[in-house]
Amino acid sequence: METFLESFLAGKCDFKGDLHETLKEHRKDLFSFVLTPGHLKFFYNKFMLQTFHHTTSADATDVQGTYNLGNDFYNSFLGPSMVYTCAIFNDPPNETLEEAQRNKIDFVCKKIELKKGETHLDIGCGWGTFVCHAASNYGSESLGITIAREQIDWGKQQIKMLSPEVQQRAKVELMDYRAMTNKRWKKITCLEMAEHVGVKNFRKFCRQLFDILEDDGTLYIQMCGLRPRWIFEDLVWGLFMAKYIFPGADASCPAAWVAHQLENAGFEIHSVETVSYHYVLTIKRWYDNWVKNKDKIVKTYGDKMWRLYYLFLGWSVLIGMQGSSSCYQIVAHKNLPGYDRGQYVGKVGNPGPFVGTSPPVTSNPDGALN
């Protein structure tokens, strides 16, 4: 597979039909999933360095190189919502991607019981859509942080579209998570950013979350991770992702490992929920958007970049379908004797569908989700 994908990215071979459908039906017939010299070279020359470094400057290089590609680039597959995390579908055949992303944001806000006036920190806020939605619809004092300048620029434009009153409560800042040490927050969310923290720094990261969370606060982490019992396709896909799509995201680990790290840091796990098939549906929508915008992408970013994300998205749908990678949500609080655990009585389980619980999805002139 590695030999093929390198040739495909170089434009030396192609698919007659749709990439996703071809891989879905024939990849086990066409390709062998084994380690190659190319894998070993990448593993020792690059992956190991990324895994053991994870300094502020190294992470900035990896993250900014990924997320500063261009907002028009990401808009070409994320769509108007500009949310690069798993959506939640209540009625897949009849929902748009934007509606499903709104469902997800509502889903998270309900899980953490976000209330008016509460302080809320969103670590790895992306393009700021969650912060805007939470401040607008739940009345929170929300701050989103990221180290990608392009995301901050988009987020600030989103905030300008809000009412003056909401603008005072919705903020995005260019900041490394390690700098967040001088304030406590009632609610903390972290959606698919913690993978970039790295295995090396993960325990320290969890302890930092503990320190900046109010004693009666709630933590929400959403992550993607390879399953513990992997087959060779899982490993080959994981190395491809580490090399080309998410360099430095080596903390893409199973839910049990993450829960263990949180517990060691002093947290008590309230709930864990898997939303992996929602991600299958989400990535398939991204894939369809990418295919639709091929001409625009090739014109601006070149054929190789279009091929890279064509392969990434088309293959990733299948990875999710077969369980190679999962997406899970963890809600936790501090494991303190005085914590009010009785507040969860009668609230255990899925918060349920949220279609219609917030205003209809509209787009501002830049295409951002309101």
C-alpha positions in Angstrom: 0.0 0.0 0.0 2.8 2.4 0.8 4.5 1.8 -2.5 1.2 2.5 -4.3 0.3 5.6 -2.4 3.7 7.2 -3.0 3.2 6.5 -6.7 -0.4 7.9 -6.6 0.7 11.1 -4.9 3.4 11.5 -7.6 0.8 11.1 -10.3 2.3 7.9 -11.7 -0.9 5.9 -11.3 -4.6 6.6 -10.8 -8.0 5.2 -10.2 -10.4 4.6 -13.1 -13.4 5.1 -10.9 -14.1 6.6 -7.5 -11.2 6.1 -5.1 -13.4 5.4 -2.1 -15.5 2.8 -3.9 -12.4 1.1 -5.4 -10.7 0.9 -2.0 -13.9 -0.3 -0.3 -14.4 -3.2 -2.8 -10.9 -4.1 -3.9 -8.1 -2.8 -1.6 -7.4 -6.2 0.0 -7.1 -7.7 -3.6 -4.9 -4.9 -4.9 -2.6 -4.1 -2.1 -0.7 -5.8 0.7 -0.5 -4.1 4.0 3.0 -4.6 5.2 5.9 -2.6 6.5 8.2 -1.3 3.8 11.7 0.4 3.8 9.8 3.7 3.3 7.9 3.1 6.6 11.1 2.3 8.5 12.9 5.3 7.1 10.0 7.6 8.2 9.7 5.9 11.6 13.3 6.4 12.6 14.1 9.7 10.9 10.9 11.6 11.6 8.2 9.8 13.8 10.6 9.0 16.7 11.8 12.6 16.8 8.3 14.0 16.8 7.2 11.6 19.5 10.1 12.4 21.9 10.4 16.1 21.2 6.9 17.7 21.6 8.5 21.0 22.7 6.5 24.2 22.2 8.5 25.1 19.1 8.3 21.6 17.6 4.5 21.4 18.2 4.1 24.9 16.6 6.0 23.7 13.5 3.8 20.6 13.2 0.5 22.2 13.9 1.0 25.4 12.0 2.3 23.5 9.0 -1.0 21.5 9.0 -3.6 24.1 9.9 -2.2 27.2 8.2 -2.5 25.6 4.7 -5.3 28.1 4.0 -8.9 28.7 5.2 -10.2 28.2 1.6 -8.4 24.9 1.6 -10.2 23.6 4.6 -13.5 25.2 3.6 -13.4 23.1 0.4 -14.2 20.0 2.4 -15.3 21.1 5.9 -18.0 23.3 4.4 -19.6 26.4 5.9 -19.4 25.1 9.5 -15.5 25.0 9.4 -15.5 22.3 12.1 -12.8 19.6 11.8 -14.2 17.2 14.3 -16.8 14.4 14.3 -20.4 15.6 13.6 -23.5 14.0 15.2 -26.2 12.7 12.9 -29.7 12.2 14.1 -31.2 11.6 10.7 -28.3 11.1 8.3 -30.3 10.9 5.0 -32.0 14.2 5.6 -29.4 16.2 7.4 -26.7 18.5 6.0 -23.2 18.4 7.3 -23.8 21.8 8.9 -26.9 20.6 10.7 -24.9 17.6 12.0 -22.1 19.8 13.2 -24.6 22.0 15.1 -26.0 18.8 16.6 -22.6 17.9 17.8 -21.9 21.3 19.4 -25.3 21.1 21.2 -24.5 17.5 22.2 -21.3 18.6 23.9 -22.9 21.6 25.5 -25.6 19.4 27.0 -23.1 16.8 28.1 -21.2 19.4 30.2 -24.4 21.1 31.2 -23.1 24.5 30.0 -25.0 27.3 31.6 -25.3 31.1 31.2 -22.4 33.0 32.7 -20.1 30.0 33.2 -16.5 30.3 32.2 -15.6 27.9 29.3 -12.2 27.1 27.8 -12.0 25.3 24.4 -8.5 24.0 23.9 -7.6 23.6 20.3 -10.6 25.6 19.2 -10.1 25.3 15.5 -11.9 28.1 13.6 -13.9 29.2 16.6 -17.3 27.8 15.6 -17.9 26.0 19.0 -16.9 29.2 21.0 -19.3 31.3 18.9 -22.2 28.8 19.2 -21.7 28.3 23.0 -21.6 32.0 23.8 -24.5 32.8 21.5 -26.9 29.9 22.5 -25.8 29.0 26.0 -24.6 32.4 27.4 -21.2 31.2 28.4 -18.0 33.2 28.7 -16.1 31.2 26.2 -12.5 31.4 25.2 -10.9 29.3 22.4 -7.2 28.9 22.0 -5.1 27.5 19.1 -1.6 28.0 17.8 -2.7 28.3 14.2 -2.9 31.9 13.0 -5.2 31.1 10.1 -7.8 29.6 12.4 -7.6 32.7 14.7 -8.2 35.0 11.8 -11.3 33.1 10.7 -12.6 32.8 14.3 -12.3 36.6 14.8 -14.3 37.1 11.7 -17.0 34.8 13.0 -17.1 36.7 16.2 -17.6 40.0 14.4 -20.8 38.6 13.0 -22.3 38.1 16.4 -24.2 40.7 18.4 -22.1 43.2 20.4 -23.3 41.6 23.7 -22.2 38.1 22.6 -18.9 39.5 21.2 -17.9 40.4 24.8 -18.3 36.7 25.8 -16.8 34.9 22.8 -13.0 35.2 22.4 -10.3 33.3 20.4 -6.6 33.7 21.2 -3.4 32.5 19.6 -1.9 30.6 22.5 -0.2 27.3 23.3 -2.2 25.2 25.9 0.9 25.1 28.1 0.5 28.8 28.7 -3.0 28.4 30.3 -2.0 28.3 34.0 -3.3 31.5 35.6 -7.1 31.0 35.7 -9.6 28.3 36.6 -12.5 27.4 34.4 -16.0 26.0 35.1 -16.1 24.0 31.9 -13.2 22.8 29.7 -13.6 21.2 26.3 -11.0 19.7 24.1 -12.2 18.2 20.8 -9.6 16.2 18.9 -6.7 18.4 19.8 -5.3 16.2 22.6 -3.8 13.8 20.1 -1.3 16.5 19.3 -0.1 16.7 22.9 1.8 13.5 22.4 2.3 10.5 24.5 5.4 12.1 26.1 3.4 15.1 27.5 0.0 13.5 28.0 0.2 12.9 31.8 1.4 16.4 32.4 -1.4 17.7 30.1 -4.0 15.9 32.2 -2.5 17.3 35.4 -2.7 20.8 33.9 -6.3 20.3 33.1 -6.9 19.2 36.7 -5.2 22.4 37.9 -7.1 24.8 35.8 -10.6 23.2 36.2 -12.8 24.5 39.0 -13.3 21.9 41.8 -16.9 21.5 40.8 -16.2 21.9 37.1 -16.6 19.5 34.1 -14.1 18.3 31.6 -15.0 17.0 28.1 -12.4 15.4 25.9 -13.1 14.0 22.5 -10.3 12.0 20.8 -9.6 9.6 18.0 -7.4 6.6 18.5 -6.2 3.4 16.9 -7.7 0.2 18.4 -5.4 -1.7 20.8 -5.8 -4.9 18.7 -4.6 -3.7 15.3 -4.1 -5.4 12.0 -1.5 -4.3 9.6 -3.8 -2.0 7.7 -4.3 0.0 10.9 -0.5 0.5 11.3 0.0 1.4 7.6 -2.8 3.9 7.7 -1.5 5.3 11.0 2.0 5.9 9.6 0.5 7.5 6.5 -1.5 9.9 8.7 1.5 10.7 10.8 3.7 11.4 7.8 1.2 13.4 5.7 -1.9 14.6 7.6 -1.3 15.0 11.3 2.4 15.0 12.1 3.1 14.8 15.8 -0.4 13.4 16.7 1.1 10.3 18.3 -1.3 10.3 21.3 -4.0 8.8 19.0 -4.5 6.1 21.6 -7.4 3.9 22.7 -10.0 5.2 25.1 -8.8 3.0 28.0 -5.3 4.5 27.8 -6.7 8.1 27.9 -9.1 7.2 30.7 -6.2 5.8 32.7 -4.2 8.9 32.2 -7.1 11.1 33.4 -7.6 9.0 36.5 -3.9 9.1 37.4 -4.1 12.9 37.2 -7.0 12.9 39.7 -10.1 12.8 37.6 -13.1 10.6 38.0 -14.7 9.4 34.7 -18.4 10.2 34.5 -19.1 8.8 31.0 -17.5 7.4 27.9 -19.3 7.3 24.6 -18.1 6.1 21.2 -19.3 8.1 18.2 -17.2 6.3 15.6 -19.8 5.7 13.0 -20.8 9.3 13.2 -17.3 10.0 12.1 -17.7 7.6 9.2 -20.7 9.7 8.1 -18.8 12.9 8.7 -15.7 12.0 6.7 -17.8 10.7 3.8 -19.4 14.2 3.6 -16.0 15.8 3.7 -14.8 13.4 0.9 -17.8 14.3 -1.2 -17.1 18.0 -0.8 -13.5 17.5 -1.7 -14.3 15.6 -4.9 -16.8 18.3 -5.8 -14.2 21.0 -5.4 -11.4 19.3 -7.3 -10.9 21.9 -9.9 -10.6 24.8 -7.4 -8.2 22.8 -5.2 -5.9 21.7 -8.1 -5.8 25.3 -9.4 -4.8 26.8 -6.1 -2.9 24.0 -4.3 -1.8 21.7 -7.1 -2.6 18.1 -8.1 -0.5 16.4 -5.4 -2.3 18.2 -2.6 -5.7 17.3 -4.1 -4.6 13.6 -4.4 -3.3 13.5 -0.9 -6.6 14.5 0.7 -8.6 12.5 -1.8 -6.7 9.4 -0.5 -6.8 10.5 3.1 -10.5 11.1 3.2 -11.5 8.2 1.0 -9.4 5.7 2.9 -10.3 7.1 6.4 -14.0 6.4 5.8 -13.2 2.7 5.5 -10.9 2.8 8.5 -13.8 4.0 10.6 -16.2 1.5 9.2 -14.0 -1.5 10.1 -13.2 -0.2 13.6 -9.5 0.4 13.0 -9.8 3.8 14.5 -12.5 5.0 17.0 -13.8 8.3 18.1 -14.8 8.6 21.7 -16.1 11.3 24.1 -15.0 11.3 27.8 -16.8 13.4 30.4 -14.9 13.7 33.7 -14.7 15.7 36.9 -12.3 16.0 39.8 -12.2 13.0 42.1 -12.7 15.0 45.3 -14.6 13.9 48.4 -16.8 17.0 48.4 -17.8 16.7 44.7 -21.6 16.5 44.3 -22.0 13.2 42.5 -25.7 13.2 43.2 -26.2 15.8 40.4 -25.9 13.1 37.8 -28.8 11.0 39.2 -31.4 10.7 36.4 -29.0 12.1 33.8 -26.9 9.1 33.0 -26.7 8.1 29.4 -27.0 9.8 26.0 -28.4 13.3 26.1 -30.5 12.4 23.1 -31.0 14.2 19.7 -30.8 17.9 19.6 -32.3 18.8 16.3 -34.2 22.1 16.8 -32.8 22.9 20.2 -30.9 25.9 18.8 -31.7 28.5 16.1 -31.6 27.3 12.5 -28.3 27.0 10.8 -27.4 30.1 8.7 -24.2 31.3 7.1 -22.5 34.6 7.4 -20.9 36.1 4.2 -17.7 34.0 4.9 -19.7 30.8 5.2 -19.3 30.4 8.9 -21.9 28.5 11.0 -24.1 30.7 13.2 
